[in-house]
């Protein structure tokens, strides 16, 4: 539901999501500049308003940062057409690179999905399904490999513990540099 945070000299639009699973209020600013507030079902409107006013400076600062940056890689009005044009190329890339890296790891995965996601490059489900953003094809090959290895390693370590990062480093000893390249390319994803 679209609402507005009213400040002295401006109104900031935000989307309010009420979640039965959320345990605390959460602010999210997406790469297209949208502010989304997730509110636990049991929070009052007064508590929400107090929270937003207490975090108003943070919200304004981060919204201004997004406005100052060039349009990020994942944003754009024609994403659906772009997705349809690049989906199969992305699928081939992911399958080829998974096959290459999995010769080393020898991990079992079930389904591979190529998706049109706004905020994620990849994910791994507890069931062993791997999902990747179609825009991997727009990244440098070293960065795309990082995302693929990252998700592949989650099949063994479903966390970001030191064991997980050691597993990633077995095939990508420079994973930290690749990760920085990804963050620089996307405006902080």
C-alpha positions, -999 to +999 in steps of 0.1 A: +000+000+000+014+034-010+018+059+019+037+091+025+063+101+051+054+137+058+084+159+068+086+197+072+094+205+036+087+173+017+067+141+014+085+108+007+064+081-009+069+046+004+053+012+000+041-004+032+042-042+034+026-058+064+041-092+072+030-119+096+066-133+095+084-101+102+096-095+138+108-059+135+103-029+112+126-029+082+135-002+057+146-012+021+156+012-006+158-005-040+180+003-069+152+021-087+148+045-057+117+029-042+114+029-004+097-001+011+088-005+047+081-039+061+060-039+092+052-068+115+015-074+118+014-065+155+030-030+152+008+001+156+006+029+132+020+052+159+051+030+163+056+030+125+054+067+123+079+072+152+102+047+135+101+065+102+106+099+118+136+086+138+151+073+105+142+102+083+178+115+079+190+080+069+161+076+044+168+110+028+206+104+027+202+070+009+175+082-015+197+111-024+226+087-030+205+067-055+194+098-073+230+109-077+242+076-092+237+067-129+209+042-136+220+009-122+224-022-143+192-039-131+169-009-137+151+000-169+117+003-185+122-026-210+134-053-186+107-077-197+118-076-234+154-077-224+147-107-202+130-126-231+159-118-254+187-128-230+171-156-210+184-186-231+219-171-234+220-167-197+208-203-193+236-216-215+262-195-196+250-207-162+249-244-173+283-242-189+300-225-159+281-247-133+294-277-152+329-263-152+331-255-115+311-285-103+338-308-117+358-295-087+330-294-061+310-324-072+278-310-055+243-322-063+217-296-075+182-301-088+166-274-108+183-243-124+161-213-130+168-181-150+147-152-136+140-116-141+148-104-106+151-068-095+173-071-065+191-105-066+218-120-088+212-155-076+198-177-049+200-213-036+171-231-020+174-256+008+159-281-017+190-277-040+174-255-066+196-227-080+182-195-094+201-168-114+193-134-127+193-133-165+215-101-164+246-123-156+253-122-193+259-084-190+286-088-164+323-094-168+329-131-170+349-131-138+320-115-119+294-139-134+317-168-123+317-154-088+279-154-086+277-189-100+303-203-076+288-184-047+254-201-052+270-235-060+288-234-027+256-227-008+246-263-017+272-274+009+272-244+032+239-227+035+253-196+052+281-171+049+304-186+076+342-188+073+337-224+060+315-211+032+341-185+021+369-210+023+349-232+000+344-204-025+381-195-023+390-231-034+382-222-070+381-184-068+410-173-045+403-137-056+366-139-048+368-107-027+380-086-056+353-101-079+327-094-052+339-057-051+336-056-089+300-068-086+291-042-060+307-014-080+288-024-111+253-025-095+253+004-071+256-018-040+236-049-045 
